[in-house]
Structure formats: structure tokens, C-alpha cells
Amino acid sequence: MTGEQSLGLIRQIEANRDFLLTVLSQNPALLARAEPRIRQLLEPLPVADRQGDKEILRQS
């Protein structure tokens, strides 16, 4: 496989992954049946402690 073919394959995989994540995020019934790792990818990131953020900024 050439480098160009590999890059094309990677781009196809990324497009398919983005599509699946979009569909799952818009359909709670499908998301409920997804594997735990997939559900974890769609969980919101934890919010940082605002007081801790201020302390870090003061130390910089």
C-alpha cells in the first residue's frame, strides 16, 4: 500500500468515525445500546474547578 493509499484509508476511517459519533449522539436509543467505550467518548468533559483555575492563573 502506498502512502497516498494509506492516507486515503485514514481519511475514510475518520469520516466514518465522525458519522457514527454524530448518529449516536443524536439518537439516545442507539447510544444506550452502544459499547461502554463508545458511550464514554460521548460523555461531556468534566468542568474544572473554577477556584483552582484562578489559583493556577495567579501562579503563572
Secondary structure, 3 states (H helix, E strand, C coil): CCHHHHHHHHHHHHHHHHHHHHHHHHCHHHHHHCCHHHHHHCCCCCCCCHHHHHHHHHHC
